[in-house]
Amino acid sequence: MTWMPPADKAPVLSAVALGGQRGERPLFRRLAFSLMPGQVLWLRGRNGRGKTSLLRLLAGLSTPAAGEVQLDGHPLRALPLSWRERLLYIAHANALKDDLSVTEALQFLGRIHAGDGEAAATPLQITTALERLGIGTMRSAPVRTLSQGQRRRAALARLALPQRPSVWLLDEPFDALDTDGIAVLNGLLREHARAGGSVLLTSHQALSLTDPLPQPLDLDAFGVAG
Amino acid sequence: MSAGRLFGAVLGRDLRLAARRRTEAMLPLVFFAVAISLFPLGVGPEPQTLRVIAPGVVWVCALLATMLSVHQLYAGDLADGSLEQLLLAPHQAVWVALAKALAHWLVNGLPLLLAAPLAGVLFDMSGPALLALVTGLALGTPVLSLLGGLGAALTLGLRSSGMLLILIVLPLATPVLIFGAGAVSTVEAGQSAGGHYSLLGALLIATVMGAPWATAAALRISTE
């Protein structure tokens, strides 16, 4: 008989013998890890190791060169498209349109990601989320007029909305944030983990999050020699 | 249906963005008007000659105006990360392709129909011929927007994508050009253009059914 983990502690997202490449160049191989509920994984690796490539693989934006990504033990490609409702991917680019107001831009993102029968974020909920991120006063300002740090905060406001998916994939979320912004984001990560959510994030600076303590996942260990 | 919500959100956003960048949205129409006005100046003011070349000139200019505007259809979304988010929506990307093509047609194709009477004045076209031109454009320009969207998705992120896009789409768009311009000539010859309209309609239906799927696949490949 094989040992089965308790049902509530089964991995949410896992990589099985995953291989990734950029163009013809292999980036990593036989990568295996599991992201558990309530866990924060800190993806590390030198520049060009393929951190963003791995996040895109996990989000289903690209297909792995080898192995597979599993959500709740099922390979992504075998799942109905609604699996994407459980995932929130914030890339390096903020995905906010310059000519829209901050609220309009976030409303649009909410609408396109809302699943069947799920209500998209209302302007009021968005305002509350923006206030939490400390840019409530910018809610009607065009995205164009925001500074780099304010844009990052606006993009991260998606994490503070009530309709939040259980798996967060965050590419350099601490980038361009000041100390105050970092504290707010740490608070959001803590809350999400306590509610049983999982996070996989990249960061080139040391993390100040202590509860839960981020587990390092070192891409260099799965690197291709040379 | 929340796939409809994705479609509506993308359509609404693109129309809103066009309304915020009105000058930019007007450029293809200005190009169209300027390009067709050049022909009477270049060819000479013979009404007979102008009447003969009118349908072809208007259609070629409409085709080029569409190609110039469709080039940017996905480039902006790719640059600011919106395209990745659209592809992560829990629905088929075909809805995104369809919504973006419709938005492009409403912003760039529909004004061409409204500007077509200008051609009537410039080329001394008769009333029925002008009507045939506008009917043909109404059926044909959505095909151009859909094919243009496919070309834009295929050439996304490539260098010199503008020229490549035109080279990919123009051969696909020739049937539209032939039947659209043909309809006007037929009417001018005193015959019914019903057959041409039917063929344009069939092309439109086939493109609506096929192009968005191909566009969605091309978007996935281009962003991989």
Interface residues (C-beta under 8 A of the other chain):
Chain A: R56 A59 G60 L61 S62 T63 L81 S82 W83 R84 E85 L87 Y89 A91 H92 A93 N94 A95 L96 K97 D98 D99 L100 E104 F108 L109 R111 I112 H113 A114 G115 D116 G117 E118 A120
Chain B: M1 S2 R5 L6 G8 A9 V10 R13 R16 L17 R20 R21 G76 A79 D80 G81 S82 E84 Q85 L86 L87 L88 A89 P90 H91 Q92 T223 E224
